[in-house]
Amino acid sequence: MYDFYYDTKEKIKKNPEDFLIFVKKLLPRWINGIPDGECLAIYKILKTLKKRKKKKLVLTETGCGASTIAMFLHCALYGGKLYSWDTNASKGSFLKGVISESVGRSLNVDVNKIWTFIPSNSLDPHVGLRVLNEIKSNSDFCFFDTWHTLEHVFKELKEFEKIASSKFIVAFDDAYYTKKHTNYTFINVIRSKLNLKRLNEPKHNISKPFYIEIDNYLKKKYKKVKKIKDHYKLNIKNDSWFKYYSDVKDFGISSYEKKFNLKDLRSKSKIINHRFDAFFIE
């Protein structure tokens, strides 16, 4: 299903970002949950990190999706290992098939030798993030994209710190969220499907945006913390993902492509800009 003829191996290596977005655009919506620019931002950050560290990277992520393809492609081209945690085993199985038929086939690499999918909670003490200590490996990068509450994000971040390299990058999806302990956005989506009344967000569940809380935490703990100027923010207006898959409940934007325009982007720019944020720590 995904074994299209993309081009020669040599041409793909010369234009890996075009190849990445081509594969991403083939994905169904349920697993294509991040903008194209965010996917490219992850890939570009990894390429820069490899040059800085001058070694094959060990990558981790909590939650899998289009980000997995970006991270896998980096490892397929430059070496390295990828570990992903997601409680939905079907997502991992589906992605493994997509990657094998697209990236794996085109670049002649074995998905199983590069990517380890762990169908478990990333916080599990026996098979969560900390298992990398038993594998005797440290991670250079982690992308956080699971249950979007400040409480959960910090639990995952602190677990990642236990297996992180001396210099590392952490990146976050939906970093503009302000939910302390309960994700009412997701809860209300489910309630709406059940024809139940939406719940109001209680004031005690509202925090500062994640990117601010994370920035403050990192700067208190580490000597050098650098906010990365990422590709995503610089190219939002040209990102076709928003035209097709706007997150209308979060952004307050009408749900159909014909009603989504640059005016919407400008009016919601403060929110949309921080959908993705990344930090380099040493």
C-alpha positions in Angstrom: 0.0 0.0 0.0 2.9 2.4 0.7 5.5 0.8 -1.6 5.3 3.5 -4.3 8.3 4.2 -6.5 9.7 7.4 -5.0 12.8 7.8 -7.1 16.3 6.4 -7.0 18.1 5.9 -3.7 20.6 8.5 -4.7 18.0 11.2 -5.4 16.2 10.5 -2.1 19.4 11.0 -0.2 19.9 14.3 -2.0 16.3 15.4 -1.2 15.4 13.6 2.1 13.0 16.3 3.3 10.9 16.2 0.1 10.8 12.4 0.5 9.8 12.7 4.2 6.8 15.0 3.4 5.8 12.8 0.5 5.5 9.8 2.8 3.8 11.9 5.5 1.1 13.1 3.1 0.1 9.5 2.4 -0.8 8.9 6.1 -4.4 8.8 7.3 -5.5 11.6 9.6 -5.6 9.5 12.8 -1.8 9.0 12.7 -0.9 12.2 10.9 -1.3 14.5 13.9 1.4 17.0 13.5 1.9 19.8 10.9 4.3 19.2 8.0 6.6 22.0 9.3 6.8 20.3 12.7 7.8 17.0 11.1 10.5 18.8 9.1 11.6 20.8 12.2 12.3 17.5 14.0 14.3 16.1 11.1 16.4 19.4 10.7 17.0 19.5 14.5 18.4 15.9 14.4 20.6 16.7 11.5 22.1 19.7 13.4 22.4 17.7 16.6 24.4 14.9 14.8 26.8 17.5 13.4 27.3 19.0 16.9 27.8 15.7 18.7 29.6 13.9 15.8 28.1 10.5 16.6 25.2 8.3 15.7 22.2 9.5 17.8 20.0 7.5 20.1 16.4 8.9 19.7 13.4 8.5 21.9 9.7 9.6 21.7 6.6 9.2 23.8 3.7 8.7 21.5 4.3 7.8 17.8 3.1 9.0 14.5 4.5 11.2 11.7 7.3 12.1 14.0 8.4 8.5 14.0 8.9 8.6 10.3 11.1 11.8 10.6 13.2 10.2 13.3 13.5 6.9 11.5 14.5 8.5 8.2 17.3 10.3 10.1 18.6 7.0 11.5 18.2 5.3 8.1 20.4 7.9 6.5 22.9 8.7 9.2 22.8 5.7 11.6 21.5 5.6 15.1 18.7 4.0 17.0 15.0 5.0 17.7 12.9 3.9 20.7 9.2 4.8 20.8 6.6 4.3 23.6 2.9 4.3 22.9 0.1 2.4 24.7 -1.7 1.9 21.4 0.1 -1.2 19.9 -1.9 -0.9 16.7 -0.2 2.4 15.9 3.2 0.9 16.2 2.3 -2.0 14.0 0.7 0.2 11.4 3.7 2.6 11.3 6.1 -0.3 11.1 4.4 -1.4 7.9 4.4 2.1 6.4 8.1 2.6 7.2 9.1 -0.8 5.9 7.3 -0.3 2.6 8.4 3.3 2.1 11.6 4.3 3.8 12.9 0.7 4.3 12.3 -0.4 0.8 13.6 2.8 -0.9 16.8 3.0 1.2 17.3 -0.8 1.6 17.2 -0.7 5.4 15.5 -3.1 7.9 13.0 -1.3 10.2 13.6 -3.8 13.0 17.3 -3.1 13.2 16.7 0.7 13.7 13.4 1.1 15.5 12.2 -0.5 18.7 8.6 0.1 19.5 7.5 -0.5 23.1 3.7 -0.9 23.5 3.6 0.5 27.0 3.3 3.5 29.2 6.5 5.5 29.0 6.4 6.0 32.8 6.3 2.2 33.6 9.2 1.4 36.0 10.0 -1.9 34.2 9.6 -1.2 30.5 9.3 2.6 30.3 11.9 5.2 29.3 14.2 4.2 32.1 14.7 0.8 30.5 17.5 2.4 28.4 19.6 2.2 31.5 19.4 -1.6 31.3 20.2 -1.5 27.6 23.2 0.6 28.6 22.3 3.4 26.3 21.7 7.2 26.7 19.3 9.2 24.6 20.3 12.4 22.8 16.8 13.5 21.8 13.2 13.0 23.0 10.0 14.1 21.4 7.1 14.3 23.9 3.6 13.7 22.4 1.3 11.7 24.7 -1.2 12.8 27.4 -1.0 16.6 27.1 -1.1 17.7 30.7 1.6 19.6 32.6 1.7 16.9 35.3 2.2 14.1 32.8 4.7 16.0 30.6 6.9 16.7 33.7 6.8 13.1 34.8 8.0 12.0 31.3 10.6 14.7 31.2 12.0 13.6 34.6 12.1 10.0 33.4 13.9 11.0 30.3 16.5 12.9 32.3 17.5 9.6 33.9 18.6 8.2 30.5 19.7 11.4 28.8 23.1 12.1 27.4 25.2 14.9 28.9 24.0 17.1 26.0 20.5 16.6 24.7 17.5 18.1 23.0 13.9 17.8 24.2 11.0 18.8 21.9 7.3 19.1 22.7 4.1 18.9 20.7 1.2 21.1 21.7 3.5 23.1 24.0 0.9 25.9 24.2 -1.4 23.8 26.3 -2.4 25.0 29.7 -3.8 21.9 31.3 -2.4 21.0 34.7 -3.7 17.5 35.3 -6.7 16.7 33.2 -7.0 17.0 29.4 -10.6 18.3 29.1 -10.1 18.9 25.3 -9.8 15.2 24.7 -12.5 14.3 27.3 -15.0 16.6 25.6 -14.2 15.1 22.2 -15.2 11.7 23.6 -18.3 13.2 25.4 -19.4 14.8 22.2 -19.3 11.5 20.4 -21.5 10.1 23.2 -23.9 13.0 22.8 -23.1 14.2 26.3 -22.8 17.8 27.5 -19.3 19.3 27.2 -17.6 20.0 30.5 -16.2 23.4 31.4 -12.5 23.7 32.2 -12.1 24.3 36.0 -9.8 27.1 37.0 -7.7 24.9 39.1 -6.7 22.9 36.0 -5.2 25.9 34.2 -1.4 26.4 34.2 1.0 28.6 32.4 1.6 27.3 28.9 3.8 24.2 28.9 6.6 25.9 27.0 7.0 28.5 29.7 6.8 26.0 32.6 9.4 23.8 30.8 11.7 26.6 30.0 11.7 27.8 33.7 12.3 24.3 34.9 15.2 23.6 32.6 16.9 27.0 33.3 16.8 26.4 37.0 18.4 23.0 36.7 20.9 23.3 33.9 23.7 25.9 33.2 23.0 26.1 29.4 19.5 26.0 28.0 18.9 27.3 24.5 15.5 27.7 22.9 15.8 26.4 19.3 14.7 28.6 16.4 12.8 25.8 14.6 11.7 25.4 11.0 8.0 25.0 12.0 7.6 28.6 13.3 9.3 30.1 10.3 7.0 28.3 7.8 3.6 28.2 9.4 1.9 30.3 6.7 3.0 27.8 4.0 2.1 24.7 5.9 -0.6 22.8 3.9 -1.4 20.6 6.9 -3.3 23.4 8.5 -5.5 23.8 5.5 -6.6 20.1 5.6 -6.3 19.2 9.3 -6.8 22.3 11.4 -7.2 21.5 15.1 -10.4 23.5 15.3 -11.3 22.7 19.0 -8.0 23.9 20.2 -7.6 27.0 18.0 -11.2 28.1 17.8 -11.0 28.0 14.0 -13.8 26.9 11.7 -13.4 23.2 10.8 -13.4 23.3 7.0 -10.6 24.1 4.6 -12.5 26.8 2.8 -12.9 28.8 6.0 -9.3 28.5 7.2 -7.0 31.3 5.9 -4.1 33.5 6.7 -6.3 35.8 8.8 -7.0 32.8 11.1 -3.3 32.1 11.3 -2.5 35.7 12.3 -5.2 35.9 14.9 -4.1 32.6 16.5 -0.4 33.0 15.9 0.6 33.1 19.6 -1.1 29.7 20.1 0.0 28.1 16.8 3.6 29.3 17.1 4.0 27.2 20.3 2.4 24.1 19.0 6.0 22.9 18.8 9.0 23.9 21.0 12.4 22.5 21.4 15.3 23.1 23.8 19.0 22.3 23.7 20.5 21.5 27.1 24.2 21.0 28.1 
